[in-house]
Amino acid sequence: MEKILLGAAVLTAGLLQAGHAGAADLKIGLAVAMTGAYAPYSEAEGARCMADRLNKAAGANDPKV
């Protein structure tokens, strides 16, 4: 009986933590050239542009990219 209660308590605590984590912003990492010969052709500007477009189209409850 104690194992069942302990398992239920652990499961409940895990579910409460998972529900709380949904409010954070989304962070995306990219490996791109920031200096050197290929810096002007980097995907970083394209990613920033797409993130801005996604944030502009997002609703009030959607996380920011």
C-alpha positions in Angstrom: 0.0 0.0 0.0 2.9 2.4 0.8 4.4 1.7 -2.6 1.2 2.7 -4.3 0.9 5.9 -2.3 4.5 6.8 -3.0 4.1 6.1 -6.7 1.0 8.2 -6.8 2.7 11.1 -5.0 5.7 10.9 -7.4 3.4 10.8 -10.4 1.4 13.8 -9.2 4.5 15.8 -8.5 5.8 15.1 -12.0 2.6 16.1 -13.6 2.5 19.4 -11.7 6.1 20.2 -12.8 5.3 19.4 -16.5 2.3 21.7 -16.5 4.4 24.6 -15.1 7.1 24.2 -17.8 4.8 25.1 -20.7 5.0 28.9 -20.1 8.6 29.3 -21.1 9.9 30.9 -24.3 11.3 28.6 -27.0 15.0 28.9 -27.5 16.6 27.7 -30.7 20.4 27.3 -31.2 22.1 27.5 -34.6 25.7 26.8 -35.6 26.4 29.5 -38.1 29.5 31.5 -39.2 29.5 34.8 -37.3 32.9 36.0 -38.6 35.1 35.3 -41.5 34.5 35.0 -45.2 31.1 33.3 -44.9 29.6 35.6 -42.3 27.6 37.7 -44.8 26.0 34.5 -46.1 25.0 33.2 -42.7 21.6 31.6 -41.9 21.4 33.7 -38.8 19.6 36.6 -40.5 17.1 34.2 -42.1 16.5 32.6 -38.7 15.9 36.0 -37.0 13.5 37.0 -39.8 11.5 33.8 -39.4 11.4 34.1 -35.6 10.1 37.7 -36.0 7.4 36.5 -38.4 6.4 33.6 -36.1 6.3 35.9 -33.1 4.2 38.4 -35.0 1.7 35.8 -36.1 1.5 34.1 -32.6 -1.5 34.4 -30.4 -1.5 35.7 -26.8 -0.9 32.3 -25.2 1.7 31.1 -27.7 5.4 31.0 -26.5 7.8 33.5 -28.2 10.6 32.1 -30.4 
